[in-house]
Amino acid sequence: MKNKIMKFTCTLMAVVGTLCMVVAVGAIDGGYKGVPMNDNWLLCGTMTLLGISSFILSLYAQEASNN
């Protein structure tokens, strides 16, 4: 049962990490062809750190499910 939960946690954290990275890029996107520049650097930094943390947790969960 624990192995199944760890595999689910690994997948969930990888998905959350990927979505956080997409949001981080979207927070500062713009400034071309008439699209106004989004200067939300605080959101970008927060989502980047959350995404990296989620990817690290995903790796830990993957290792825990292998043991």
C-alpha positions as a Markdown table, in Angstrom:
| # | Residue | x | y | z |
|---|---|---|---|---|
| 1 | Met | 0.0 | 0.0 | 0.0 |
| 2 | Lys | 2.8 | 2.4 | 0.9 |
| 3 | Asn | 4.5 | 1.7 | -2.5 |
| 4 | Lys | 1.3 | 2.7 | -4.3 |
| 5 | Ile | 0.9 | 5.9 | -2.3 |
| 6 | Met | 4.6 | 6.8 | -3.0 |
| 7 | Lys | 4.1 | 6.3 | -6.8 |
| 8 | Phe | 1.0 | 8.5 | -6.7 |
| 9 | Thr | 2.9 | 11.1 | -4.8 |
| 10 | Cys | 5.8 | 11.0 | -7.3 |
| 11 | Thr | 3.4 | 11.6 | -10.2 |
| 12 | Leu | 1.5 | 14.3 | -8.4 |
| 13 | Met | 4.6 | 16.2 | -7.4 |
| 14 | Ala | 5.9 | 16.0 | -11.0 |
| 15 | Val | 2.7 | 17.4 | -12.4 |
| 16 | Val | 2.5 | 20.2 | -9.8 |
| 17 | Gly | 6.2 | 21.1 | -10.5 |
| 18 | Thr | 5.5 | 21.3 | -14.2 |
| 19 | Leu | 2.4 | 23.4 | -13.8 |
| 20 | Cys | 4.4 | 25.7 | -11.4 |
| 21 | Met | 7.1 | 26.2 | -14.0 |
| 22 | Val | 4.4 | 27.1 | -16.7 |
| 23 | Val | 2.8 | 29.6 | -14.4 |
| 24 | Ala | 6.3 | 31.1 | -13.6 |
| 25 | Val | 7.0 | 31.7 | -17.2 |
| 26 | Gly | 3.5 | 33.1 | -17.8 |
| 27 | Ala | 4.0 | 35.6 | -14.9 |
| 28 | Ile | 6.7 | 37.4 | -16.9 |
| 29 | Asp | 5.5 | 36.7 | -20.4 |
| 30 | Gly | 4.6 | 39.5 | -22.9 |
| 31 | Gly | 6.2 | 42.5 | -24.4 |
| 32 | Tyr | 5.9 | 41.5 | -28.0 |
| 33 | Lys | 3.5 | 42.4 | -30.9 |
| 34 | Gly | 1.4 | 44.7 | -28.8 |
| 35 | Val | 1.0 | 42.3 | -25.8 |
| 36 | Pro | 1.7 | 44.3 | -22.6 |
| 37 | Met | 4.7 | 43.2 | -20.5 |
| 38 | Asn | 3.8 | 41.3 | -17.3 |
| 39 | Asp | 6.3 | 42.3 | -14.7 |
| 40 | Asn | 5.2 | 40.0 | -11.9 |
| 41 | Trp | 8.7 | 38.9 | -10.8 |
| 42 | Leu | 7.6 | 38.0 | -7.3 |
| 43 | Leu | 5.1 | 35.5 | -8.6 |
| 44 | Cys | 7.7 | 34.2 | -11.0 |
| 45 | Gly | 10.2 | 33.6 | -8.3 |
| 46 | Thr | 7.7 | 32.0 | -5.9 |
| 47 | Met | 6.4 | 29.6 | -8.6 |
| 48 | Thr | 9.9 | 28.7 | -9.6 |
| 49 | Leu | 10.9 | 27.8 | -6.1 |
| 50 | Leu | 7.7 | 25.9 | -5.5 |
| 51 | Gly | 8.3 | 24.0 | -8.8 |
| 52 | Ile | 11.8 | 23.1 | -8.0 |
| 53 | Ser | 10.7 | 21.9 | -4.5 |
| 54 | Ser | 8.0 | 19.8 | -6.1 |
| 55 | Phe | 10.5 | 18.2 | -8.5 |
| 56 | Ile | 12.8 | 17.4 | -5.6 |
| 57 | Leu | 9.9 | 15.9 | -3.6 |
| 58 | Ser | 9.0 | 13.9 | -6.7 |
| 59 | Leu | 12.5 | 12.4 | -6.8 |
| 60 | Tyr | 12.4 | 11.5 | -3.1 |
| 61 | Ala | 9.1 | 9.8 | -3.6 |
| 62 | Gln | 10.4 | 7.9 | -6.5 |
| 63 | Glu | 13.4 | 6.7 | -4.5 |
| 64 | Ala | 11.1 | 5.7 | -1.6 |
| 65 | Ser | 8.8 | 3.7 | -3.9 |
| 66 | Asn | 11.8 | 1.7 | -5.3 |
| 67 | Asn | 12.9 | 0.6 | -1.8 |
